[in-house]
Structures are given as structure tokens and as C-alpha cells.
């Protein structure tokens, strides 16, 4: 069997024709609202713990960043509780994710996970749209 390259037409976008949109940030300049983000790092660095703590605050409408020493008010104001779609490739929902969400005080009714039990999820998956 030969390796065959897919022949696709090269399409170019002229930046002159691209409209600029303002980005709304959850945590500037790292986490924008309404975008797919990937948290990557070595095992044991606290990625899951950090994300689930953020999710807990978002589902309760609390400010994401705490009040720092010397500040009278949070950097951001509390907002409306929001729904969050969380996806994991390695941690079990029943033994890791839900217990950690509960420990963080999340409103689990606002946390959604894409069911990939019958079809694996990839970054090219239309379900992400």
C-alpha cells in the first residue's frame, strides 16, 4: 500500500478582508470566553485541579481570581453562573472529576461533558462546533 497525499486546493485569506473582533477574557491573556482551550503540562502539575477550581467559580458566578493582599475588591466582579463544557482524555468522571468538582463546590448541574463513549473526540470533530 502506498502513502498517498490528499490533494486539497490551497486557499489563501487576504488579511485586508478579515474583520477584527474584540476578545472577551475570562483570565487575560490566557483563557478567552467561548473558545476551546487546551491545558497542557507534565503529570502532577495541578492542571485538573486548577481547571476544576475555575469551573466551580464559574458555575456559581464567583470571581475567578481571589482578592489579593492589599486589595479591597476582587480584580473582577462576580457574574451570572454559567454552564461549562469540560472534556478530559485521561481522568474518570465518576472517580476523579465529579468528586473534585464537589470538593471545589461546583454546581454540577452546570457542568457538561461530551459523551465520547461511542466515538472518540478529536480537535477536528464537528461536535465541538
Secondary structure in CASP SS format (residue, H / E / C, confidence):
PFRMAT SS
TARGET T0000
AUTHOR 0000-0000-0000
METHOD secondary structure of the structure
MODEL  1
X C 1.00
X C 1.00
X C 1.00
X C 1.00
X C 1.00
X C 1.00
X C 1.00
X C 1.00
X C 1.00
X C 1.00
X C 1.00
X C 1.00
X C 1.00
X C 1.00
X H 1.00
X H 1.00
X H 1.00
X C 1.00
X C 1.00
X C 1.00
X C 1.00
X C 1.00
X C 1.00
X C 1.00
X E 1.00
X E 1.00
X E 1.00
X C 1.00
X C 1.00
X C 1.00
X E 1.00
X E 1.00
X C 1.00
X C 1.00
X C 1.00
X C 1.00
X C 1.00
X C 1.00
X C 1.00
X C 1.00
X C 1.00
X C 1.00
X C 1.00
X C 1.00
X C 1.00
X C 1.00
X H 1.00
X H 1.00
X H 1.00
X H 1.00
X H 1.00
X H 1.00
X H 1.00
X H 1.00
X H 1.00
X H 1.00
X H 1.00
X H 1.00
X H 1.00
X H 1.00
X C 1.00
X C 1.00
X C 1.00
X C 1.00
X C 1.00
X C 1.00
X C 1.00
X C 1.00
X C 1.00
X C 1.00
X C 1.00
X C 1.00
X C 1.00
X C 1.00
X C 1.00
X C 1.00
X C 1.00
X C 1.00
X C 1.00
X C 1.00
X C 1.00
X C 1.00
X C 1.00
X E 1.00
X E 1.00
X C 1.00
X C 1.00
X C 1.00
X C 1.00
X C 1.00
X C 1.00
X C 1.00
X H 1.00
X H 1.00
X H 1.00
X H 1.00
X H 1.00
X H 1.00
X H 1.00
X H 1.00
X H 1.00
X H 1.00
X H 1.00
X H 1.00
X C 1.00
X C 1.00
X C 1.00
X H 1.00
X H 1.00
X H 1.00
X E 1.00
X E 1.00
X C 1.00
X C 1.00
X C 1.00
X C 1.00
X C 1.00
X C 1.00
X C 1.00
X C 1.00
X C 1.00
X C 1.00
X C 1.00
X C 1.00
X C 1.00
X H 1.00
X H 1.00
X H 1.00
X C 1.00
END
